[in-house]
Amino acid sequence: MPETLDQFDRNILDIVQRDCQLKAEAIADKVGLSASAVQRRLKRMREEKVITAEIALVDRKVAGNPMTFIAGMEIERENYDALAKFRLWAEKQDHIQQVYYVTGSVDLIAIITAQDVGQYDEITATIMTRNPQIKRIHTNVVLKDIKLGMFVPVEA
């Protein structure tokens, strides 16, 4: 169980979410701690899974997957294990970037990246074939990114 985050932890998290490559010395200067204190706090927050990953964000266009699709999926109501099965399958699919279990007219929302509409059609065909519990997919094509990010405000 993570310890309660104090103001130093929150300030450190704010900084590393914006640039996880900053050295402890630079973070220490900004938050008013020693570099070793920052390193200890970062180590603890990683061990406690407060910090769950430190990754490089890659430009989709440069990587060859310039299109983003928002897929709303309906699951068969009588199939209660469908969500767990789909989650296990989706974790292995690189084009499926995020999946959310939601309320409303669909059960799942997936963020999917692809080269073009043709590749997206192949991905959705695979989703339907490998996951027969998905009975319908509603698609929205992203025309323009307005804001992208995974920053999480760390409140007191």
PyMOL CGO cylinders between C-alpha atoms (Angstrom):
from pymol import cmd
from pymol.cgo import CYLINDER

trace = [
    CYLINDER, 0.00, 0.00, 0.00, 1.51, 3.36, -0.99, 0.3, 1, 1, 1, 1, 1, 1,
    CYLINDER, 1.51, 3.36, -0.99, 2.35, 5.84, 1.71, 0.3, 1, 1, 1, 1, 1, 1,
    CYLINDER, 2.35, 5.84, 1.71, 0.43, 9.09, 1.71, 0.3, 1, 1, 1, 1, 1, 1,
    CYLINDER, 0.43, 9.09, 1.71, 2.01, 11.52, -0.72, 0.3, 1, 1, 1, 1, 1, 1,
    CYLINDER, 2.01, 11.52, -0.72, 3.36, 14.66, 0.84, 0.3, 1, 1, 1, 1, 1, 1,
    CYLINDER, 3.36, 14.66, 0.84, 3.92, 17.96, -0.95, 0.3, 1, 1, 1, 1, 1, 1,
    CYLINDER, 3.92, 17.96, -0.95, 7.49, 17.00, -1.91, 0.3, 1, 1, 1, 1, 1, 1,
    CYLINDER, 7.49, 17.00, -1.91, 6.23, 13.77, -3.51, 0.3, 1, 1, 1, 1, 1, 1,
    CYLINDER, 6.23, 13.77, -3.51, 3.52, 15.67, -5.39, 0.3, 1, 1, 1, 1, 1, 1,
    CYLINDER, 3.52, 15.67, -5.39, 6.05, 18.23, -6.65, 0.3, 1, 1, 1, 1, 1, 1,
    CYLINDER, 6.05, 18.23, -6.65, 8.42, 15.46, -7.75, 0.3, 1, 1, 1, 1, 1, 1,
    CYLINDER, 8.42, 15.46, -7.75, 5.58, 13.66, -9.56, 0.3, 1, 1, 1, 1, 1, 1,
    CYLINDER, 5.58, 13.66, -9.56, 4.57, 16.87, -11.30, 0.3, 1, 1, 1, 1, 1, 1,
    CYLINDER, 4.57, 16.87, -11.30, 8.13, 17.28, -12.60, 0.3, 1, 1, 1, 1, 1, 1,
    CYLINDER, 8.13, 17.28, -12.60, 8.82, 13.68, -13.66, 0.3, 1, 1, 1, 1, 1, 1,
    CYLINDER, 8.82, 13.68, -13.66, 5.49, 13.42, -15.48, 0.3, 1, 1, 1, 1, 1, 1,
    CYLINDER, 5.49, 13.42, -15.48, 6.64, 16.26, -17.70, 0.3, 1, 1, 1, 1, 1, 1,
    CYLINDER, 6.64, 16.26, -17.70, 10.21, 14.95, -18.14, 0.3, 1, 1, 1, 1, 1, 1,
    CYLINDER, 10.21, 14.95, -18.14, 11.17, 11.57, -16.65, 0.3, 1, 1, 1, 1, 1, 1,
    CYLINDER, 11.17, 11.57, -16.65, 14.76, 11.93, -17.88, 0.3, 1, 1, 1, 1, 1, 1,
    CYLINDER, 14.76, 11.93, -17.88, 15.61, 14.78, -15.53, 0.3, 1, 1, 1, 1, 1, 1,
    CYLINDER, 15.61, 14.78, -15.53, 18.43, 13.92, -13.16, 0.3, 1, 1, 1, 1, 1, 1,
    CYLINDER, 18.43, 13.92, -13.16, 17.77, 13.86, -9.43, 0.3, 1, 1, 1, 1, 1, 1,
    CYLINDER, 17.77, 13.86, -9.43, 19.99, 16.92, -9.00, 0.3, 1, 1, 1, 1, 1, 1,
    CYLINDER, 19.99, 16.92, -9.00, 17.79, 19.01, -11.31, 0.3, 1, 1, 1, 1, 1, 1,
    CYLINDER, 17.79, 19.01, -11.31, 14.63, 17.81, -9.57, 0.3, 1, 1, 1, 1, 1, 1,
    CYLINDER, 14.63, 17.81, -9.57, 16.18, 18.49, -6.17, 0.3, 1, 1, 1, 1, 1, 1,
    CYLINDER, 16.18, 18.49, -6.17, 16.92, 22.09, -7.15, 0.3, 1, 1, 1, 1, 1, 1,
    CYLINDER, 16.92, 22.09, -7.15, 13.28, 22.60, -8.13, 0.3, 1, 1, 1, 1, 1, 1,
    CYLINDER, 13.28, 22.60, -8.13, 11.68, 21.01, -5.05, 0.3, 1, 1, 1, 1, 1, 1,
    CYLINDER, 11.68, 21.01, -5.05, 14.12, 22.04, -2.33, 0.3, 1, 1, 1, 1, 1, 1,
    CYLINDER, 14.12, 22.04, -2.33, 15.48, 18.62, -1.35, 0.3, 1, 1, 1, 1, 1, 1,
    CYLINDER, 15.48, 18.62, -1.35, 18.85, 16.92, -1.72, 0.3, 1, 1, 1, 1, 1, 1,
    CYLINDER, 18.85, 16.92, -1.72, 19.46, 14.74, -4.76, 0.3, 1, 1, 1, 1, 1, 1,
    CYLINDER, 19.46, 14.74, -4.76, 19.69, 11.65, -2.54, 0.3, 1, 1, 1, 1, 1, 1,
    CYLINDER, 19.69, 11.65, -2.54, 16.32, 12.47, -0.93, 0.3, 1, 1, 1, 1, 1, 1,
    CYLINDER, 16.32, 12.47, -0.93, 14.76, 12.78, -4.40, 0.3, 1, 1, 1, 1, 1, 1,
    CYLINDER, 14.76, 12.78, -4.40, 16.30, 9.44, -5.44, 0.3, 1, 1, 1, 1, 1, 1,
    CYLINDER, 16.30, 9.44, -5.44, 14.92, 7.73, -2.32, 0.3, 1, 1, 1, 1, 1, 1,
    CYLINDER, 14.92, 7.73, -2.32, 11.45, 9.18, -2.92, 0.3, 1, 1, 1, 1, 1, 1,
    CYLINDER, 11.45, 9.18, -2.92, 11.48, 8.16, -6.60, 0.3, 1, 1, 1, 1, 1, 1,
    CYLINDER, 11.48, 8.16, -6.60, 12.63, 4.64, -5.67, 0.3, 1, 1, 1, 1, 1, 1,
    CYLINDER, 12.63, 4.64, -5.67, 9.83, 4.33, -3.08, 0.3, 1, 1, 1, 1, 1, 1,
    CYLINDER, 9.83, 4.33, -3.08, 7.19, 5.63, -5.49, 0.3, 1, 1, 1, 1, 1, 1,
    CYLINDER, 7.19, 5.63, -5.49, 8.33, 3.14, -8.16, 0.3, 1, 1, 1, 1, 1, 1,
    CYLINDER, 8.33, 3.14, -8.16, 8.29, 0.25, -5.68, 0.3, 1, 1, 1, 1, 1, 1,
    CYLINDER, 8.29, 0.25, -5.68, 4.82, 1.25, -4.45, 0.3, 1, 1, 1, 1, 1, 1,
    CYLINDER, 4.82, 1.25, -4.45, 3.59, 1.55, -8.06, 0.3, 1, 1, 1, 1, 1, 1,
    CYLINDER, 3.59, 1.55, -8.06, 2.73, 5.22, -7.67, 0.3, 1, 1, 1, 1, 1, 1,
    CYLINDER, 2.73, 5.22, -7.67, 4.98, 5.58, -10.73, 0.3, 1, 1, 1, 1, 1, 1,
    CYLINDER, 4.98, 5.58, -10.73, 3.81, 2.73, -12.95, 0.3, 1, 1, 1, 1, 1, 1,
    CYLINDER, 3.81, 2.73, -12.95, 6.01, 3.27, -16.03, 0.3, 1, 1, 1, 1, 1, 1,
    CYLINDER, 6.01, 3.27, -16.03, 8.54, 5.60, -17.58, 0.3, 1, 1, 1, 1, 1, 1,
    CYLINDER, 8.54, 5.60, -17.58, 8.22, 5.48, -21.35, 0.3, 1, 1, 1, 1, 1, 1,
    CYLINDER, 8.22, 5.48, -21.35, 9.11, 7.32, -24.53, 0.3, 1, 1, 1, 1, 1, 1,
    CYLINDER, 9.11, 7.32, -24.53, 6.16, 8.82, -26.40, 0.3, 1, 1, 1, 1, 1, 1,
    CYLINDER, 6.16, 8.82, -26.40, 6.63, 8.26, -30.13, 0.3, 1, 1, 1, 1, 1, 1,
    CYLINDER, 6.63, 8.26, -30.13, 5.13, 10.44, -32.86, 0.3, 1, 1, 1, 1, 1, 1,
    CYLINDER, 5.13, 10.44, -32.86, 2.48, 8.24, -34.54, 0.3, 1, 1, 1, 1, 1, 1,
    CYLINDER, 2.48, 8.24, -34.54, 3.02, 9.85, -37.94, 0.3, 1, 1, 1, 1, 1, 1,
    CYLINDER, 3.02, 9.85, -37.94, 6.77, 9.24, -37.90, 0.3, 1, 1, 1, 1, 1, 1,
    CYLINDER, 6.77, 9.24, -37.90, 6.17, 5.65, -36.76, 0.3, 1, 1, 1, 1, 1, 1,
    CYLINDER, 6.17, 5.65, -36.76, 3.86, 5.02, -39.72, 0.3, 1, 1, 1, 1, 1, 1,
    CYLINDER, 3.86, 5.02, -39.72, 0.53, 4.92, -37.85, 0.3, 1, 1, 1, 1, 1, 1,
    CYLINDER, 0.53, 4.92, -37.85, -0.85, 8.42, -38.38, 0.3, 1, 1, 1, 1, 1, 1,
    CYLINDER, -0.85, 8.42, -38.38, -4.54, 7.65, -37.88, 0.3, 1, 1, 1, 1, 1, 1,
    CYLINDER, -4.54, 7.65, -37.88, -6.40, 7.30, -34.60, 0.3, 1, 1, 1, 1, 1, 1,
    CYLINDER, -6.40, 7.30, -34.60, -9.78, 5.63, -34.23, 0.3, 1, 1, 1, 1, 1, 1,
    CYLINDER, -9.78, 5.63, -34.23, -12.09, 5.62, -31.24, 0.3, 1, 1, 1, 1, 1, 1,
    CYLINDER, -12.09, 5.62, -31.24, -13.97, 2.33, -31.21, 0.3, 1, 1, 1, 1, 1, 1,
    CYLINDER, -13.97, 2.33, -31.21, -17.03, 1.85, -29.04, 0.3, 1, 1, 1, 1, 1, 1,
    CYLINDER, -17.03, 1.85, -29.04, -17.73, -1.85, -28.55, 0.3, 1, 1, 1, 1, 1, 1,
    CYLINDER, -17.73, -1.85, -28.55, -20.85, -3.61, -27.38, 0.3, 1, 1, 1, 1, 1, 1,
    CYLINDER, -20.85, -3.61, -27.38, -20.51, -6.90, -25.49, 0.3, 1, 1, 1, 1, 1, 1,
    CYLINDER, -20.51, -6.90, -25.49, -23.17, -9.61, -25.41, 0.3, 1, 1, 1, 1, 1, 1,
    CYLINDER, -23.17, -9.61, -25.41, -25.07, -9.08, -22.16, 0.3, 1, 1, 1, 1, 1, 1,
    CYLINDER, -25.07, -9.08, -22.16, -25.26, -12.76, -21.18, 0.3, 1, 1, 1, 1, 1, 1,
    CYLINDER, -25.26, -12.76, -21.18, -21.49, -13.19, -21.52, 0.3, 1, 1, 1, 1, 1, 1,
    CYLINDER, -21.49, -13.19, -21.52, -20.12, -12.13, -18.13, 0.3, 1, 1, 1, 1, 1, 1,
    CYLINDER, -20.12, -12.13, -18.13, -16.56, -13.36, -18.71, 0.3, 1, 1, 1, 1, 1, 1,
    CYLINDER, -16.56, -13.36, -18.71, -16.30, -11.43, -22.00, 0.3, 1, 1, 1, 1, 1, 1,
    CYLINDER, -16.30, -11.43, -22.00, -14.64, -8.42, -20.39, 0.3, 1, 1, 1, 1, 1, 1,
    CYLINDER, -14.64, -8.42, -20.39, -11.85, -10.49, -18.82, 0.3, 1, 1, 1, 1, 1, 1,
    CYLINDER, -11.85, -10.49, -18.82, -11.27, -12.43, -22.04, 0.3, 1, 1, 1, 1, 1, 1,
    CYLINDER, -11.27, -12.43, -22.04, -11.12, -9.27, -24.11, 0.3, 1, 1, 1, 1, 1, 1,
    CYLINDER, -11.12, -9.27, -24.11, -8.78, -7.56, -21.64, 0.3, 1, 1, 1, 1, 1, 1,
    CYLINDER, -8.78, -7.56, -21.64, -6.31, -10.46, -21.79, 0.3, 1, 1, 1, 1, 1, 1,
    CYLINDER, -6.31, -10.46, -21.79, -6.42, -10.48, -25.58, 0.3, 1, 1, 1, 1, 1, 1,
    CYLINDER, -6.42, -10.48, -25.58, -6.22, -6.68, -25.98, 0.3, 1, 1, 1, 1, 1, 1,
    CYLINDER, -6.22, -6.68, -25.98, -3.14, -6.41, -23.74, 0.3, 1, 1, 1, 1, 1, 1,
    CYLINDER, -3.14, -6.41, -23.74, -1.18, -8.21, -26.48, 0.3, 1, 1, 1, 1, 1, 1,
    CYLINDER, -1.18, -8.21, -26.48, -2.39, -5.96, -29.34, 0.3, 1, 1, 1, 1, 1, 1,
    CYLINDER, -2.39, -5.96, -29.34, 0.00, -3.07, -29.98, 0.3, 1, 1, 1, 1, 1, 1,
    CYLINDER, 0.00, -3.07, -29.98, -2.43, -1.12, -32.17, 0.3, 1, 1, 1, 1, 1, 1,
    CYLINDER, -2.43, -1.12, -32.17, -4.94, -1.02, -29.31, 0.3, 1, 1, 1, 1, 1, 1,
    CYLINDER, -4.94, -1.02, -29.31, -3.45, 1.73, -27.17, 0.3, 1, 1, 1, 1, 1, 1,
    CYLINDER, -3.45, 1.73, -27.17, -6.07, 2.12, -24.46, 0.3, 1, 1, 1, 1, 1, 1,
    CYLINDER, -6.07, 2.12, -24.46, -9.30, 0.39, -23.46, 0.3, 1, 1, 1, 1, 1, 1,
    CYLINDER, -9.30, 0.39, -23.46, -11.90, 1.72, -21.03, 0.3, 1, 1, 1, 1, 1, 1,
    CYLINDER, -11.90, 1.72, -21.03, -14.92, -0.08, -19.55, 0.3, 1, 1, 1, 1, 1, 1,
    CYLINDER, -14.92, -0.08, -19.55, -17.62, 2.61, -19.65, 0.3, 1, 1, 1, 1, 1, 1,
    CYLINDER, -17.62, 2.61, -19.65, -21.26, 3.43, -19.03, 0.3, 1, 1, 1, 1, 1, 1,
    CYLINDER, -21.26, 3.43, -19.03, -23.56, 4.53, -21.83, 0.3, 1, 1, 1, 1, 1, 1,
    CYLINDER, -23.56, 4.53, -21.83, -24.50, 3.12, -25.22, 0.3, 1, 1, 1, 1, 1, 1,
    CYLINDER, -24.50, 3.12, -25.22, -21.34, 0.98, -25.51, 0.3, 1, 1, 1, 1, 1, 1,
    CYLINDER, -21.34, 0.98, -25.51, -19.49, -1.19, -23.01, 0.3, 1, 1, 1, 1, 1, 1,
    CYLINDER, -19.49, -1.19, -23.01, -15.89, -0.56, -24.02, 0.3, 1, 1, 1, 1, 1, 1,
    CYLINDER, -15.89, -0.56, -24.02, -14.07, 2.34, -25.62, 0.3, 1, 1, 1, 1, 1, 1,
    CYLINDER, -14.07, 2.34, -25.62, -10.77, 1.55, -27.34, 0.3, 1, 1, 1, 1, 1, 1,
    CYLINDER, -10.77, 1.55, -27.34, -8.22, 3.96, -28.74, 0.3, 1, 1, 1, 1, 1, 1,
    CYLINDER, -8.22, 3.96, -28.74, -6.70, 2.32, -31.81, 0.3, 1, 1, 1, 1, 1, 1,
    CYLINDER, -6.70, 2.32, -31.81, -3.91, 3.56, -34.04, 0.3, 1, 1, 1, 1, 1, 1,
    CYLINDER, -3.91, 3.56, -34.04, -3.43, 2.44, -37.65, 0.3, 1, 1, 1, 1, 1, 1,
    CYLINDER, -3.43, 2.44, -37.65, -1.72, 3.32, -40.92, 0.3, 1, 1, 1, 1, 1, 1,
    CYLINDER, -1.72, 3.32, -40.92, -5.01, 3.94, -42.70, 0.3, 1, 1, 1, 1, 1, 1,
    CYLINDER, -5.01, 3.94, -42.70, -8.69, 2.97, -42.80, 0.3, 1, 1, 1, 1, 1, 1,
    CYLINDER, -8.69, 2.97, -42.80, -7.83, -0.32, -44.51, 0.3, 1, 1, 1, 1, 1, 1,
    CYLINDER, -7.83, -0.32, -44.51, -5.58, -1.40, -41.69, 0.3, 1, 1, 1, 1, 1, 1,
    CYLINDER, -5.58, -1.40, -41.69, -8.18, -0.29, -39.13, 0.3, 1, 1, 1, 1, 1, 1,
    CYLINDER, -8.18, -0.29, -39.13, -10.75, -2.49, -40.93, 0.3, 1, 1, 1, 1, 1, 1,
    CYLINDER, -10.75, -2.49, -40.93, -8.33, -5.43, -40.60, 0.3, 1, 1, 1, 1, 1, 1,
    CYLINDER, -8.33, -5.43, -40.60, -7.85, -4.70, -36.89, 0.3, 1, 1, 1, 1, 1, 1,
    CYLINDER, -7.85, -4.70, -36.89, -11.61, -4.55, -36.23, 0.3, 1, 1, 1, 1, 1, 1,
    CYLINDER, -11.61, -4.55, -36.23, -12.16, -7.73, -38.26, 0.3, 1, 1, 1, 1, 1, 1,
    CYLINDER, -12.16, -7.73, -38.26, -9.57, -9.42, -36.04, 0.3, 1, 1, 1, 1, 1, 1,
    CYLINDER, -9.57, -9.42, -36.04, -11.25, -8.03, -32.92, 0.3, 1, 1, 1, 1, 1, 1,
    CYLINDER, -11.25, -8.03, -32.92, -14.60, -9.47, -34.01, 0.3, 1, 1, 1, 1, 1, 1,
    CYLINDER, -14.60, -9.47, -34.01, -13.11, -12.82, -35.08, 0.3, 1, 1, 1, 1, 1, 1,
    CYLINDER, -13.11, -12.82, -35.08, -10.99, -13.38, -31.97, 0.3, 1, 1, 1, 1, 1, 1,
    CYLINDER, -10.99, -13.38, -31.97, -13.60, -11.98, -29.59, 0.3, 1, 1, 1, 1, 1, 1,
    CYLINDER, -13.60, -11.98, -29.59, -17.04, -13.25, -30.65, 0.3, 1, 1, 1, 1, 1, 1,
    CYLINDER, -17.04, -13.25, -30.65, -18.49, -11.75, -27.45, 0.3, 1, 1, 1, 1, 1, 1,
    CYLINDER, -18.49, -11.75, -27.45, -18.05, -8.32, -29.11, 0.3, 1, 1, 1, 1, 1, 1,
    CYLINDER, -18.05, -8.32, -29.11, -21.28, -7.96, -31.05, 0.3, 1, 1, 1, 1, 1, 1,
    CYLINDER, -21.28, -7.96, -31.05, -20.86, -4.49, -32.56, 0.3, 1, 1, 1, 1, 1, 1,
    CYLINDER, -20.86, -4.49, -32.56, -18.20, -1.79, -33.01, 0.3, 1, 1, 1, 1, 1, 1,
    CYLINDER, -18.20, -1.79, -33.01, -19.06, 1.89, -33.46, 0.3, 1, 1, 1, 1, 1, 1,
    CYLINDER, -19.06, 1.89, -33.46, -16.15, 3.88, -34.91, 0.3, 1, 1, 1, 1, 1, 1,
    CYLINDER, -16.15, 3.88, -34.91, -15.17, 7.53, -34.72, 0.3, 1, 1, 1, 1, 1, 1,
    CYLINDER, -15.17, 7.53, -34.72, -12.24, 8.67, -36.83, 0.3, 1, 1, 1, 1, 1, 1,
    CYLINDER, -12.24, 8.67, -36.83, -10.05, 11.30, -35.19, 0.3, 1, 1, 1, 1, 1, 1,
    CYLINDER, -10.05, 11.30, -35.19, -9.71, 14.18, -37.66, 0.3, 1, 1, 1, 1, 1, 1,
    CYLINDER, -9.71, 14.18, -37.66, -7.25, 16.22, -35.61, 0.3, 1, 1, 1, 1, 1, 1,
    CYLINDER, -7.25, 16.22, -35.61, -5.50, 15.83, -32.26, 0.3, 1, 1, 1, 1, 1, 1,
    CYLINDER, -5.50, 15.83, -32.26, -6.53, 18.70, -30.02, 0.3, 1, 1, 1, 1, 1, 1,
    CYLINDER, -6.53, 18.70, -30.02, -4.70, 17.53, -26.89, 0.3, 1, 1, 1, 1, 1, 1,
    CYLINDER, -4.70, 17.53, -26.89, -2.72, 14.38, -26.21, 0.3, 1, 1, 1, 1, 1, 1,
    CYLINDER, -2.72, 14.38, -26.21, -1.36, 13.47, -22.84, 0.3, 1, 1, 1, 1, 1, 1,
    CYLINDER, -1.36, 13.47, -22.84, -1.26, 11.15, -19.90, 0.3, 1, 1, 1, 1, 1, 1,
    CYLINDER, -1.26, 11.15, -19.90, -0.44, 13.78, -17.24, 0.3, 1, 1, 1, 1, 1, 1,
    CYLINDER, -0.44, 13.78, -17.24, -2.25, 13.11, -13.96, 0.3, 1, 1, 1, 1, 1, 1,
    CYLINDER, -2.25, 13.11, -13.96, -2.74, 16.10, -11.63, 0.3, 1, 1, 1, 1, 1, 1,
    CYLINDER, -2.74, 16.10, -11.63, -1.49, 15.12, -8.18, 0.3, 1, 1, 1, 1, 1, 1,
    CYLINDER, -1.49, 15.12, -8.18, -3.82, 16.71, -5.65, 0.3, 1, 1, 1, 1, 1, 1,
    CYLINDER, -3.82, 16.71, -5.65, -3.23, 17.15, -1.93, 0.3, 1, 1, 1, 1, 1, 1,
]
cmd.load_cgo(trace, "trace")
